């Protein structure tokens, strides 16, 4: 199948590539199906592209490469909602808000995306407490800030 | 919107398996106890709204060129 994307033109995908967010994401309740695409083969940058809406493509990254001490505690309820058997089945990404100048770009560490790597169920989490910011400056990450 | 008045120790039931109980009223704060199945997400309203808002910012499309320029910038900054 072919999908028109916000950043990568038209891409090929298979049914089993689809990642399902039951109930969508906060603010996007109707966007329940996404495809995770590497951006120009440049990991750790990925595009979480909506299947339904071409214009909706979130830029996301593997947070642990930027914030090595980042921690996401997965509640049992989340593991169950993702149909995962253990935490090891779950991959974590965070959404970026790209700003110009680029030094103002932020990552949403408070609400990471958890994806069951094999079964393709996903959910945006909301971490408790004030430890992580919705707008963590990414240029600070290299210096160990959050 | 349905509006119900409740006193301390009174509850509201939603469907068969969700109960919201007023535990205490202290000045301008109300302490609520919420019992719900684990599959039901419960969040403070303002936190949920802030995440909605941030998702909308995150979805604001920049061009592929700008994204590539950003990645070049980020890679340079991290080495």
Backbone of each chain as ProteinMPNN parsed JSONL, in Angstrom:
{"seq_chain_A": "XXXXXXXXXXXXXXXXXXXXXXXXXXXXXXXXXXXXXXXXXXXXXXXXXXXXXXXXXXXXXXXXXXXXXXXXXXXXXXXXXXXXXXXXXXXXXXXXXXXXXXXXXXXXXXXXXXXXXXXXXXXXXXXXXXXXXXXXXXXXXXXXXX", "coords_chain_A": {"N_chain_A": [[0.842, -1.195, 0.0], [0.306, 2.337, -0.442], [1.352, 5.41, 1.025], [0.773, 8.795, 1.558], [2.938, 11.137, 2.885], [3.858, 13.571, 5.433], [6.499, 14.424, 5.458], [8.084, 12.804, 3.886], [7.311, 12.338, 1.31], [5.719, 10.018, -0.898], [5.286, 6.872, 0.511], [5.881, 3.319, 0.725], [3.93, 0.924, 2.444], [3.025, -1.757, 4.711], [0.183, -3.586, 5.879], [0.82, -4.681, 8.364], [2.618, -2.876, 9.346], [1.288, -0.897, 10.588], [0.684, 1.081, 13.421], [-1.28, 1.044, 16.238], [-3.09, 3.415, 17.99], [-5.251, 3.308, 20.424], [-8.068, 5.264, 20.744], [-6.638, 7.432, 19.929], [-4.332, 10.261, 20.126], [-3.832, 12.627, 22.809], [-5.581, 15.515, 21.978], [-5.717, 14.704, 19.382], [-7.927, 12.858, 18.766], [-9.004, 11.379, 16.702], [-7.023, 10.32, 15.243], [-5.868, 7.365, 14.934], [-4.255, 5.514, 13.771], [-0.941, 4.966, 12.875], [2.242, 5.202, 11.189], [5.595, 4.387, 11.756], [8.385, 5.964, 10.656], [11.772, 6.013, 9.647], [13.58, 9.049, 9.432], [14.944, 10.045, 6.495], [16.804, 7.956, 6.737], [18.163, 8.545, 9.069], [18.602, 7.733, 11.917], [18.67, 8.88, 15.293], [16.185, 9.96, 14.453], [12.767, 9.998, 13.797], [9.686, 9.775, 11.951], [6.455, 9.947, 13.036], [3.893, 9.077, 11.423], [0.607, 9.915, 10.573], [-1.842, 7.681, 9.344], [-4.286, 8.374, 8.409], [-4.335, 11.139, 7.97], [-2.53, 13.098, 5.976], [-1.133, 15.456, 6.609], [-0.439, 15.227, 9.248], [2.285, 14.541, 10.924], [4.433, 13.529, 13.293], [7.549, 14.541, 14.564], [9.869, 12.443, 16.008], [12.042, 11.078, 18.568], [14.448, 8.721, 19.872], [14.596, 8.894, 23.192], [16.561, 8.134, 24.986], [19.048, 8.322, 23.917], [19.591, 10.968, 23.958], [19.023, 11.808, 26.507], [20.477, 10.163, 28.698], [19.869, 9.323, 31.299], [17.172, 9.262, 31.429], [14.002, 8.164, 32.559], [11.302, 5.966, 32.315], [8.568, 4.919, 33.917], [6.657, 2.144, 33.594], [3.368, 1.651, 34.158], [1.476, -1.138, 35.39], [-1.014, -1.164, 34.229], [-0.611, 0.143, 31.834], [1.193, -1.529, 30.525], [-0.515, -3.643, 30.202], [-2.539, -2.482, 28.609], [-1.137, -2.147, 26.284], [-0.934, -4.684, 25.499], [1.339, -5.982, 26.203], [3.831, -8.267, 27.415], [5.929, -7.841, 29.095], [7.998, -5.131, 30.346], [10.084, -5.093, 28.596], [9.097, -5.48, 26.072], [8.407, -3.049, 25.128], [8.908, -0.098, 23.315], [10.227, 3.202, 23.562], [9.497, 6.507, 22.63], [9.957, 10.06, 22.139], [8.132, 13.062, 21.429], [9.057, 15.743, 19.315], [9.022, 19.303, 19.316], [9.674, 21.22, 16.786], [11.474, 24.156, 16.56], [12.258, 27.446, 15.411], [14.712, 29.811, 16.135], [16.731, 26.784, 15.95], [17.767, 26.111, 18.381], [15.748, 26.469, 20.137], [14.122, 24.329, 20.017], [12.124, 21.757, 21.432], [11.632, 18.796, 23.471], [9.089, 16.507, 24.343], [9.182, 15.277, 27.248], [7.534, 14.611, 29.246], [5.309, 13.336, 28.304], [5.731, 10.653, 26.928], [5.834, 8.414, 24.056], [4.741, 5.157, 24.004], [5.43, 2.124, 22.487], [4.406, -1.041, 21.554], [6.673, -3.133, 20.392], [6.392, -5.412, 18.803], [3.647, -6.141, 18.6], [2.419, -3.864, 17.819], [0.778, -2.045, 19.182], [0.107, 1.116, 20.635], [0.646, 3.991, 22.807], [0.234, 7.217, 24.152], [1.879, 8.232, 26.939], [1.348, 9.643, 30.242], [3.428, 10.954, 32.395], [3.673, 10.844, 35.912], [3.977, 13.493, 38.318], [6.466, 16.157, 38.586], [8.846, 15.821, 37.413], [9.714, 15.623, 34.763], [9.719, 17.659, 31.83], [7.227, 19.104, 29.668], [8.309, 20.555, 27.733], [11.211, 20.127, 27.158], [14.317, 21.509, 26.621], [16.112, 20.664, 23.768], [18.68, 21.245, 23.087], [19.931, 21.404, 25.448], [20.221, 18.836, 26.185], [22.567, 17.573, 25.422], [24.218, 18.599, 27.262], [23.448, 17.444, 29.535], [21.14, 18.319, 30.779], [17.672, 18.542, 31.763]], "CA_chain_A": [[0.0, 0.0, 0.0], [1.07, 3.58, -0.489], [0.895, 6.423, 1.963], [1.345, 10.13, 1.389], [3.405, 11.564, 4.2], [4.11, 15.003, 5.579], [7.912, 14.763, 5.296], [8.872, 11.844, 3.097], [6.659, 12.044, 0.045], [4.899, 8.814, -0.879], [6.062, 5.705, 0.959], [5.218, 2.014, 0.704], [3.814, 0.298, 3.764], [2.199, -2.953, 4.787], [-0.822, -3.57, 6.945], [1.411, -4.991, 9.669], [3.421, -1.736, 9.82], [0.426, 0.096, 11.244], [0.71, 1.14, 14.882], [-2.627, 1.462, 16.634], [-3.315, 4.169, 19.229], [-6.69, 3.281, 20.705], [-8.484, 6.569, 21.26], [-5.808, 8.501, 19.383], [-3.439, 10.956, 21.055], [-4.493, 13.817, 23.322], [-5.653, 16.562, 20.955], [-5.939, 14.081, 18.068], [-8.658, 11.623, 19.093], [-9.396, 10.607, 15.519], [-5.829, 9.75, 14.598], [-5.623, 6.127, 15.695], [-3.315, 4.641, 13.072], [0.284, 5.662, 12.469], [3.393, 4.425, 10.725], [6.841, 4.98, 12.24], [9.325, 5.953, 9.527], [13.03, 6.73, 9.897], [13.679, 10.217, 8.557], [16.151, 10.027, 5.649], [17.775, 6.977, 7.261], [19.015, 9.205, 10.052], [18.218, 7.516, 13.295], [17.436, 8.492, 15.972], [15.022, 10.792, 14.129], [11.693, 9.25, 13.153], [8.414, 10.461, 11.738], [5.273, 9.178, 13.384], [3.01, 9.622, 10.39], [-0.784, 9.452, 10.591], [-2.301, 7.024, 8.12], [-5.526, 9.015, 7.986], [-4.162, 12.542, 7.622], [-1.179, 13.322, 5.454], [-0.476, 16.616, 7.224], [-0.05, 14.988, 10.634], [3.476, 13.72, 11.086], [5.202, 14.008, 14.446], [8.972, 14.201, 14.587], [10.168, 11.876, 17.323], [13.399, 10.554, 18.77], [14.735, 7.836, 20.989], [15.047, 9.869, 24.193], [17.679, 7.66, 25.814], [20.292, 8.748, 23.289], [19.807, 12.37, 24.3], [18.94, 11.921, 27.962], [20.785, 8.776, 29.092], [19.282, 8.928, 32.587], [15.709, 9.366, 31.336], [13.337, 6.964, 33.069], [9.852, 5.876, 32.144], [8.035, 3.795, 34.679], [5.439, 1.667, 32.932], [2.39, 1.079, 35.081], [0.922, -2.426, 34.931], [-2.178, -0.917, 33.371], [-0.112, 0.508, 30.505], [1.719, -2.765, 29.922], [-1.682, -4.428, 29.785], [-3.218, -1.823, 27.474], [-0.331, -2.363, 25.074], [-0.895, -6.141, 25.303], [2.729, -6.42, 26.349], [4.035, -9.217, 28.493], [6.827, -7.218, 30.061], [8.493, -3.822, 29.913], [11.061, -5.271, 27.516], [8.418, -5.466, 24.775], [7.908, -1.706, 24.832], [9.874, 0.913, 22.88], [9.814, 4.544, 23.986], [9.899, 7.658, 21.814], [9.361, 11.333, 22.574], [7.801, 13.965, 20.324], [9.767, 17.023, 19.283], [8.414, 20.49, 18.718], [10.792, 21.897, 16.108], [11.331, 25.614, 16.594], [13.367, 28.226, 14.864], [15.96, 29.08, 15.904], [16.695, 25.382, 16.346], [18.12, 25.956, 19.801], [14.521, 26.529, 20.946], [13.381, 23.069, 19.848], [11.939, 21.052, 22.7], [11.13, 17.423, 23.454], [8.068, 16.298, 25.371], [9.609, 14.145, 28.092], [6.455, 14.324, 30.202], [4.289, 12.479, 27.683], [6.383, 9.841, 25.892], [5.041, 7.451, 23.297], [5.155, 3.771, 24.232], [4.981, 1.285, 21.369], [4.716, -2.466, 21.628], [7.472, -3.246, 19.177], [5.944, -6.501, 17.936], [2.202, -6.212, 18.345], [2.032, -2.615, 17.166], [-0.138, -1.194, 19.942], [0.863, 2.234, 21.179], [-0.099, 4.877, 23.678], [0.999, 8.332, 24.711], [1.807, 8.149, 28.401], [1.479, 10.902, 30.979], [4.189, 10.605, 33.581], [3.265, 11.569, 37.118], [4.957, 14.347, 38.966], [6.989, 17.324, 37.868], [10.25, 15.552, 37.127], [10.037, 15.848, 33.35], [9.015, 18.794, 31.242], [6.585, 19.002, 28.357], [9.145, 21.329, 26.798], [12.612, 20.014, 27.574], [15.137, 22.021, 25.516], [16.937, 19.562, 23.288], [20.103, 21.616, 23.041], [20.466, 21.188, 26.788], [20.386, 17.403, 26.432], [23.982, 17.23, 25.286], [24.909, 19.048, 28.475], [22.941, 16.682, 30.676], [19.986, 18.95, 31.418], [16.371, 18.015, 31.379]], "C_chain_A": [[0.876, 1.243, 0.0], [0.461, 4.614, 0.448], [1.576, 7.747, 1.636], [1.723, 10.654, 2.765], [3.73, 13.052, 4.215], [5.556, 15.358, 5.25], [8.623, 13.953, 4.225], [8.22, 11.494, 1.769], [5.796, 10.792, 0.171], [5.765, 7.623, -0.475], [5.209, 4.45, 0.831], [5.073, 1.514, 2.134], [2.908, -0.915, 3.675], [1.232, -2.82, 5.964], [-0.168, -3.769, 8.322], [2.364, -3.901, 10.176], [2.597, -0.766, 10.669], [0.496, -0.056, 12.762], [-0.623, 1.732, 15.332], [-2.599, 2.177, 17.988], [-4.817, 4.135, 19.494], [-7.081, 4.614, 21.331], [-7.618, 7.717, 20.786], [-4.815, 9.047, 20.393], [-4.206, 12.154, 21.611], [-4.426, 14.952, 22.291], [-5.932, 16.011, 19.562], [-6.712, 12.772, 18.236], [-9.0, 10.774, 17.879], [-8.217, 9.965, 14.81], [-5.417, 8.506, 15.379], [-4.611, 5.211, 15.018], [-2.134, 5.451, 12.546], [1.287, 4.655, 11.913], [4.637, 5.14, 11.248], [7.905, 4.833, 11.151], [10.629, 6.622, 9.94], [13.122, 7.904, 8.936], [15.006, 10.182, 7.811], [17.237, 9.113, 6.202], [18.698, 7.605, 8.289], [18.512, 8.968, 11.459], [19.103, 8.391, 14.17], [16.222, 9.342, 15.614], [13.996, 9.981, 13.329], [10.504, 10.18, 12.916], [7.304, 9.494, 12.119], [4.132, 9.755, 12.531], [1.598, 9.045, 10.529], [-1.133, 8.79, 9.259], [-3.477, 7.795, 7.522], [-5.29, 10.402, 7.398], [-2.72, 12.8, 7.217], [-0.421, 14.386, 6.252], [0.018, 16.331, 8.641], [1.101, 13.995, 10.688], [4.29, 14.3, 12.23], [6.664, 13.61, 14.272], [9.267, 13.624, 15.967], [11.562, 11.26, 17.352], [13.39, 9.508, 19.867], [15.319, 8.704, 22.108], [16.321, 9.446, 24.923], [19.033, 8.044, 25.215], [20.625, 10.188, 23.662], [19.826, 12.589, 25.813], [19.205, 10.522, 28.543], [20.144, 8.366, 30.428], [17.754, 9.089, 32.607], [15.071, 8.048, 31.795], [11.851, 7.038, 32.821], [9.395, 4.661, 32.927], [6.72, 3.373, 34.032], [4.522, 1.034, 33.969], [1.878, -0.245, 34.499], [-0.214, -2.208, 33.947], [-1.738, -0.578, 31.948], [0.41, -0.733, 29.794], [0.545, -3.594, 29.407], [-2.393, -3.803, 28.585], [-2.463, -2.023, 26.176], [-0.265, -3.84, 24.696], [0.528, -6.666, 25.41], [2.817, -7.433, 27.479], [4.985, -8.659, 29.542], [7.285, -5.879, 29.484], [9.424, -3.941, 28.72], [10.412, -5.216, 26.126], [8.153, -4.054, 24.266], [9.056, -0.768, 24.444], [9.318, 2.297, 23.225], [10.365, 5.597, 23.013], [9.34, 8.921, 22.466], [9.183, 12.24, 21.363], [8.605, 15.254, 20.45], [8.843, 18.113, 18.768], [9.566, 21.291, 18.115], [10.521, 23.399, 16.086], [12.51, 26.245, 15.884], [13.526, 29.476, 15.686], [15.922, 27.668, 16.507], [17.007, 25.17, 17.821], [16.874, 26.015, 20.691], [13.65, 25.288, 20.796], [13.304, 22.323, 21.174], [11.43, 19.635, 22.459], [10.133, 17.268, 24.59], [8.417, 15.051, 26.178], [8.505, 13.734, 29.063], [5.468, 13.311, 29.635], [4.915, 11.662, 26.549], [5.398, 8.904, 25.201], [5.601, 6.058, 23.578], [4.57, 2.918, 23.117], [5.372, -0.157, 21.65], [5.381, -2.832, 20.315], [6.943, -4.335, 18.247], [4.461, -6.414, 17.604], [1.615, -4.92, 17.82], [0.881, -1.889, 17.863], [0.68, -0.095, 20.585], [-0.03, 3.146, 21.999], [0.805, 6.029, 24.077], [0.793, 8.326, 26.22], [1.79, 9.55, 29.005], [2.162, 10.568, 32.283], [3.742, 11.471, 34.748], [4.381, 12.501, 37.576], [5.535, 15.395, 38.031], [8.407, 17.072, 37.369], [10.618, 15.915, 35.685], [9.126, 16.902, 32.754], [8.314, 18.399, 29.946], [7.44, 19.668, 27.295], [10.584, 21.288, 27.281], [13.489, 20.475, 26.41], [16.112, 20.948, 25.053], [18.411, 19.958, 23.241], [20.752, 21.484, 24.403], [20.825, 19.717, 27.013], [21.85, 17.009, 26.393], [24.762, 17.616, 26.537], [24.349, 18.382, 29.726], [21.755, 17.31, 31.374], [18.705, 18.243, 31.071], [15.371, 19.136, 31.491]], "O_chain_A": [[2.041, 1.198, 0.394], [-0.753, 4.685, 0.638], [2.793, 7.81, 1.461], [0.919, 10.615, 3.696], [3.858, 13.698, 3.175], [5.826, 16.474, 4.807], [9.658, 14.377, 3.712], [8.54, 10.468, 1.168], [5.212, 10.537, 1.224], [6.833, 7.395, -1.041], [3.98, 4.513, 0.83], [5.988, 1.664, 2.944], [2.143, -1.088, 2.726], [1.45, -2.05, 6.899], [-0.541, -3.127, 9.304], [2.861, -3.985, 11.299], [3.147, 0.077, 11.376], [0.385, -1.154, 13.306], [-1.036, 2.791, 14.859], [-2.149, 1.623, 18.991], [-5.574, 4.861, 18.85], [-6.494, 5.038, 22.327], [-7.831, 8.86, 21.191], [-4.493, 8.392, 21.384], [-5.128, 12.65, 20.964], [-3.351, 15.298, 21.801], [-6.333, 16.752, 18.665], [-6.209, 11.703, 17.89], [-9.259, 9.578, 18.012], [-8.391, 9.165, 13.891], [-4.697, 8.6, 16.373], [-4.156, 4.238, 15.619], [-2.299, 6.467, 11.872], [1.19, 3.448, 12.133], [4.719, 6.367, 11.187], [8.276, 3.721, 10.775], [10.597, 7.702, 10.53], [12.783, 7.775, 7.76], [16.07, 10.278, 8.423], [18.424, 9.434, 6.153], [19.873, 7.25, 8.378], [18.048, 9.895, 12.122], [20.248, 8.624, 13.784], [15.297, 9.433, 16.422], [14.326, 9.362, 12.317], [10.341, 11.207, 13.574], [7.219, 8.38, 11.602], [3.511, 10.762, 12.872], [1.423, 7.828, 10.593], [-0.766, 9.28, 8.191], [-3.643, 7.862, 6.304], [-5.959, 10.798, 6.443], [-1.808, 12.723, 8.041], [0.769, 14.241, 6.534], [0.808, 17.103, 9.184], [0.921, 12.788, 10.524], [4.777, 15.428, 12.148], [6.972, 12.483, 13.883], [8.952, 14.245, 16.981], [12.165, 10.966, 16.32], [12.462, 9.422, 20.671], [16.438, 9.201, 21.973], [17.071, 10.289, 25.416], [20.042, 8.085, 25.92], [21.792, 10.581, 23.68], [20.551, 13.443, 26.324], [18.265, 9.786, 28.843], [19.903, 7.18, 30.655], [17.129, 9.056, 33.667], [15.545, 6.964, 31.458], [11.216, 8.059, 33.087], [9.783, 3.529, 32.638], [5.783, 4.167, 33.941], [4.855, 0.017, 34.577], [1.852, -0.439, 33.284], [-0.369, -2.944, 32.972], [-2.397, -0.954, 30.978], [0.114, -0.965, 28.622], [0.604, -4.171, 28.321], [-2.8, -4.506, 27.659], [-3.059, -2.064, 25.099], [0.37, -4.211, 23.709], [0.88, -7.667, 24.787], [1.982, -7.452, 28.382], [4.864, -8.963, 30.728], [7.014, -5.539, 28.333], [9.547, -3.01, 27.924], [11.082, -4.943, 25.131], [7.73, -3.867, 23.126], [10.051, -0.662, 25.162], [8.11, 2.528, 23.186], [11.536, 5.569, 22.635], [8.382, 8.868, 23.238], [9.961, 12.201, 20.41], [8.804, 15.78, 21.545], [7.998, 17.881, 17.904], [10.328, 21.948, 18.825], [9.462, 23.844, 15.644], [13.593, 25.669, 15.774], [12.533, 30.164, 15.921], [15.176, 27.401, 17.449], [16.576, 24.192, 18.431], [16.936, 25.653, 21.866], [12.569, 25.206, 21.38], [14.271, 22.262, 21.933], [10.879, 19.318, 21.404], [10.314, 17.831, 25.669], [8.014, 13.936, 25.848], [8.54, 12.642, 29.63], [4.868, 12.529, 30.373], [4.674, 11.927, 25.372], [4.298, 8.644, 25.688], [6.796, 5.815, 23.408], [3.373, 2.978, 22.835], [6.529, -0.452, 21.946], [4.745, -2.841, 19.261], [7.035, -4.198, 17.027], [4.068, -6.594, 16.451], [0.451, -4.877, 17.421], [0.097, -1.197, 17.213], [1.805, -0.324, 21.028], [-1.257, 3.101, 21.918], [1.999, 5.841, 24.312], [-0.335, 8.405, 26.706], [2.171, 10.522, 28.352], [1.56, 9.97, 33.175], [3.471, 12.662, 34.597], [5.555, 12.311, 37.258], [5.155, 15.506, 36.865], [9.094, 18.004, 36.949], [11.697, 16.446, 35.424], [7.953, 17.027, 33.106], [8.744, 17.493, 29.232], [7.311, 19.379, 26.106], [11.117, 22.291, 27.757], [13.42, 19.898, 25.325], [16.853, 20.388, 25.861], [19.289, 19.102, 23.345], [21.978, 21.455, 24.512], [21.615, 19.384, 27.897], [22.32, 16.219, 27.213], [25.814, 17.05, 26.837], [24.735, 18.721, 30.844], [21.391, 16.876, 32.467], [18.678, 17.417, 30.159], [14.188, 18.938, 31.217]]}, "seq_chain_B": "XXXXXXXXXXXXXXXXXXXXXXXXXXXXXXXXXXXXXXXXXXXXXXXXXXXXXXXXXXXXXXXXXXXXXXXXXXXXXXX", "coords_chain_B": {"N_chain_B": [[-23.844, 19.846, 30.478], [-23.868, 17.614, 33.161], [-24.797, 18.374, 36.429], [-24.094, 17.75, 39.736], [-24.717, 17.882, 43.219], [-22.671, 17.134, 45.966], [-21.794, 15.836, 49.196], [-19.145, 15.507, 51.664], [-17.899, 12.214, 51.732], [-19.891, 11.277, 50.111], [-20.749, 9.863, 46.941], [-20.236, 9.458, 43.366], [-21.401, 7.454, 40.79], [-20.242, 6.045, 37.786], [-21.223, 4.312, 35.063], [-20.876, 0.781, 35.601], [-18.544, 0.405, 36.915], [-17.014, 2.563, 37.778], [-16.227, 4.758, 40.34], [-16.5, 7.848, 41.918], [-15.529, 9.502, 44.673], [-16.217, 11.912, 47.157], [-13.822, 12.736, 49.328], [-12.953, 14.617, 51.159], [-13.588, 18.014, 52.036], [-11.823, 20.862, 52.047], [-11.522, 24.055, 52.795], [-10.879, 25.742, 49.82], [-10.365, 23.47, 48.482], [-11.083, 20.278, 47.143], [-11.005, 16.931, 47.973], [-10.755, 14.09, 46.088], [-11.614, 10.667, 45.693], [-10.919, 8.164, 43.419], [-12.167, 5.335, 41.973], [-11.506, 3.021, 39.584], [-11.451, 0.773, 36.765], [-8.273, -0.657, 35.732], [-7.841, -0.183, 33.09], [-8.846, 2.25, 32.571], [-7.866, 5.497, 32.072], [-6.867, 8.02, 34.287], [-6.524, 11.405, 34.789], [-5.229, 14.574, 35.902], [-7.062, 17.416, 34.924], [-5.759, 19.75, 33.922], [-3.234, 18.873, 33.271], [-3.703, 17.039, 31.26], [-4.774, 18.764, 29.356], [-2.579, 20.403, 28.868], [-0.87, 18.614, 27.613], [-2.352, 17.993, 25.341], [-2.208, 20.48, 24.111], [0.56, 20.745, 23.696], [0.988, 18.609, 21.96], [-0.35, 19.595, 19.763], [1.3, 21.716, 19.068], [3.545, 20.211, 18.422], [2.716, 18.89, 16.18], [2.647, 20.786, 14.316], [3.505, 21.466, 11.127], [6.805, 21.59, 9.914], [8.916, 22.243, 7.095], [10.327, 19.546, 5.099], [12.901, 20.23, 4.454], [13.613, 22.057, 6.424], [13.472, 20.385, 8.619], [15.545, 18.593, 8.009], [17.695, 20.36, 8.128], [17.556, 20.99, 10.809], [18.217, 18.5, 11.941], [20.845, 18.195, 11.068], [21.946, 20.289, 12.487], [21.469, 19.411, 15.115], [22.967, 17.054, 15.204], [25.488, 18.08, 14.901], [25.696, 19.55, 17.221], [25.772, 17.543, 19.102], [28.111, 16.226, 18.839]], "CA_chain_B": [[-23.084, 19.177, 31.545], [-24.637, 17.169, 34.328], [-24.253, 18.968, 37.654], [-24.594, 17.075, 40.93], [-24.124, 18.353, 44.484], [-22.276, 16.024, 46.829], [-21.107, 16.199, 50.437], [-18.052, 14.581, 51.988], [-18.259, 10.792, 51.834], [-20.86, 10.881, 49.092], [-20.039, 9.421, 45.728], [-20.906, 9.411, 42.065], [-21.046, 6.239, 40.042], [-20.326, 6.132, 36.328], [-21.335, 2.93, 34.602], [-20.87, -0.193, 36.692], [-17.244, 0.14, 37.534], [-16.252, 3.763, 38.14], [-16.8, 5.515, 41.443], [-15.758, 9.04, 42.332], [-16.038, 9.797, 46.013], [-15.682, 13.115, 47.799], [-13.222, 12.288, 50.584], [-12.886, 15.738, 52.099], [-13.658, 19.373, 51.5], [-11.024, 21.688, 52.965], [-11.391, 25.38, 52.185], [-11.236, 25.742, 48.402], [-9.904, 22.219, 47.863], [-11.898, 19.077, 47.294], [-10.197, 15.727, 47.772], [-11.594, 13.069, 45.46], [-11.07, 9.328, 45.52], [-11.462, 7.621, 42.168], [-11.963, 3.899, 41.77], [-11.854, 2.694, 38.203], [-10.612, -0.322, 36.258], [-6.936, -0.205, 35.326], [-7.829, 0.224, 31.681], [-9.343, 3.627, 32.473], [-6.848, 6.484, 32.431], [-7.37, 9.149, 35.069], [-5.487, 12.434, 34.82], [-5.652, 15.939, 36.228], [-7.508, 18.06, 33.694], [-4.832, 20.729, 33.351], [-2.098, 18.139, 32.695], [-4.19, 16.501, 29.982], [-4.899, 19.888, 28.408], [-1.229, 20.865, 28.481], [-0.336, 17.642, 26.652], [-3.086, 18.26, 24.091], [-1.668, 21.713, 23.528], [1.925, 20.484, 23.221], [0.868, 17.755, 20.765], [-0.729, 20.442, 18.62], [2.525, 22.412, 18.652], [4.468, 19.234, 17.823], [2.195, 18.484, 14.87], [2.737, 21.922, 13.392], [4.518, 20.974, 10.206], [7.87, 22.37, 9.288], [9.193, 21.563, 5.828], [11.353, 18.506, 5.184], [14.218, 20.892, 4.403], [13.904, 22.611, 7.752], [13.74, 19.252, 9.504], [16.904, 18.109, 7.71], [18.635, 21.356, 8.668], [17.549, 20.82, 12.262], [18.955, 17.277, 12.286], [22.263, 18.52, 10.893], [22.292, 21.148, 13.62], [21.463, 18.596, 16.345], [24.101, 16.133, 15.149], [26.705, 18.853, 15.121], [25.723, 19.949, 18.627], [25.973, 16.421, 20.013], [29.446, 15.634, 18.685]], "C_chain_B": [[-24.025, 18.822, 32.695], [-24.001, 17.751, 35.586], [-24.901, 18.289, 38.857], [-23.941, 17.697, 42.165], [-23.842, 17.15, 45.377], [-21.648, 16.574, 48.102], [-19.962, 15.217, 50.662], [-18.626, 13.184, 52.213], [-19.399, 10.368, 50.916], [-20.121, 10.644, 47.77], [-20.895, 9.601, 44.491], [-20.46, 8.128, 41.386], [-21.206, 6.491, 38.558], [-20.24, 4.712, 35.797], [-21.286, 1.999, 35.83], [-19.587, -0.175, 37.499], [-16.415, 1.377, 37.859], [-16.972, 4.481, 39.276], [-15.887, 6.685, 41.781], [-16.363, 9.497, 43.653], [-15.401, 11.075, 46.541], [-15.14, 12.685, 49.161], [-13.219, 13.408, 51.614], [-13.038, 17.055, 51.352], [-12.936, 20.263, 52.494], [-10.806, 23.041, 52.305], [-11.793, 25.314, 50.722], [-10.738, 24.479, 47.692], [-10.854, 21.076, 48.164], [-10.987, 17.88, 47.051], [-11.107, 14.62, 47.263], [-10.87, 11.732, 45.46], [-11.728, 8.712, 44.297], [-11.143, 6.139, 42.082], [-12.435, 3.572, 40.363], [-11.003, 1.504, 37.769], [-9.283, 0.215, 35.744], [-6.883, 0.25, 33.876], [-8.319, 1.659, 31.502], [-8.247, 4.586, 32.939], [-7.492, 7.63, 33.187], [-6.249, 10.171, 35.177], [-6.079, 13.74, 35.319], [-5.955, 16.662, 34.915], [-6.462, 18.962, 33.073], [-3.615, 20.035, 32.728], [-2.498, 17.6, 31.322], [-4.263, 17.615, 28.935], [-3.539, 20.39, 27.941], [-0.631, 19.903, 27.45], [-1.053, 17.773, 25.305], [-2.454, 19.429, 23.344], [-0.279, 21.457, 22.931], [1.897, 19.581, 21.988], [0.512, 18.594, 19.547], [0.467, 21.249, 18.13], [3.434, 21.453, 17.892], [4.02, 18.865, 16.417], [2.278, 19.6, 13.839], [3.84, 21.625, 12.384], [5.566, 22.019, 9.851], [8.169, 21.641, 7.986], [10.261, 20.494, 6.043], [12.748, 19.126, 5.185], [14.596, 21.438, 5.778], [14.219, 21.474, 8.726], [15.156, 18.717, 9.275], [17.946, 19.076, 8.27], [18.705, 21.243, 10.185], [18.387, 19.613, 12.68], [20.459, 17.502, 12.137], [22.769, 19.334, 12.08], [22.43, 20.306, 14.898], [22.663, 17.648, 16.362], [25.412, 16.86, 15.418], [26.842, 19.199, 16.61], [26.102, 18.787, 19.535], [27.354, 15.78, 19.839], [30.513, 16.575, 19.242]], "O_chain_B": [[-24.852, 19.624, 33.128], [-22.792, 17.63, 35.782], [-26.126, 18.262, 38.973], [-22.748, 18.001, 42.154], [-24.681, 16.26, 45.52], [-21.044, 17.647, 48.091], [-19.827, 14.225, 49.945], [-19.693, 13.013, 52.803], [-19.823, 9.213, 50.948], [-19.028, 11.16, 47.537], [-22.096, 9.858, 44.561], [-19.282, 7.772, 41.412], [-22.194, 7.083, 38.124], [-19.273, 4.0, 36.067], [-21.619, 2.402, 36.944], [-19.54, -0.673, 38.623], [-15.234, 1.256, 38.182], [-18.165, 4.773, 39.189], [-14.672, 6.535, 41.912], [-17.545, 9.832, 43.735], [-14.199, 11.293, 46.39], [-15.909, 12.311, 50.047], [-13.455, 13.173, 52.799], [-12.66, 17.178, 50.186], [-13.367, 20.41, 53.637], [-10.009, 23.167, 51.375], [-12.901, 24.888, 50.398], [-10.693, 24.423, 46.463], [-11.356, 20.929, 49.278], [-10.281, 17.822, 46.044], [-12.092, 14.256, 47.906], [-9.659, 11.672, 45.251], [-12.951, 8.738, 44.16], [-9.978, 5.743, 42.115], [-13.587, 3.807, 39.998], [-9.945, 1.256, 38.349], [-9.173, 1.383, 35.369], [-5.978, 0.986, 33.484], [-8.219, 2.221, 30.411], [-7.765, 4.489, 34.068], [-8.532, 8.149, 32.783], [-5.145, 9.84, 35.609], [-7.277, 13.987, 35.179], [-5.22, 16.544, 33.935], [-6.278, 18.96, 31.856], [-3.032, 20.545, 31.771], [-1.74, 17.691, 30.356], [-3.866, 17.432, 27.784], [-3.363, 20.754, 26.779], [0.043, 20.338, 26.516], [-0.423, 17.674, 24.252], [-2.206, 19.377, 22.14], [0.022, 21.888, 21.818], [2.696, 19.767, 21.07], [1.0, 18.348, 18.444], [0.637, 21.448, 16.927], [4.018, 21.808, 16.869], [4.848, 18.56, 15.558], [2.018, 19.394, 12.653], [5.008, 21.541, 12.766], [5.253, 23.167, 9.534], [7.708, 20.515, 7.799], [11.001, 20.524, 7.027], [13.663, 18.617, 5.832], [15.732, 21.301, 6.233], [15.123, 21.588, 9.555], [15.878, 18.425, 10.228], [18.962, 18.65, 8.82], [19.775, 21.381, 10.778], [19.161, 19.68, 13.635], [21.248, 17.058, 12.971], [23.859, 19.102, 12.602], [23.382, 20.469, 15.66], [23.298, 17.459, 17.399], [26.316, 16.336, 16.068], [27.932, 19.153, 17.18], [26.677, 18.991, 20.604], [27.724, 14.891, 20.605], [31.701, 16.253, 19.204]]}, "name": "protein", "num_of_chains": 2, "seq": "XXXXXXXXXXXXXXXXXXXXXXXXXXXXXXXXXXXXXXXXXXXXXXXXXXXXXXXXXXXXXXXXXXXXXXXXXXXXXXXXXXXXXXXXXXXXXXXXXXXXXXXXXXXXXXXXXXXXXXXXXXXXXXXXXXXXXXXXXXXXXXXXXXXXXXXXXXXXXXXXXXXXXXXXXXXXXXXXXXXXXXXXXXXXXXXXXXXXXXXXXXXXXXXXXXXXXXXXXXXXXXXXX"}
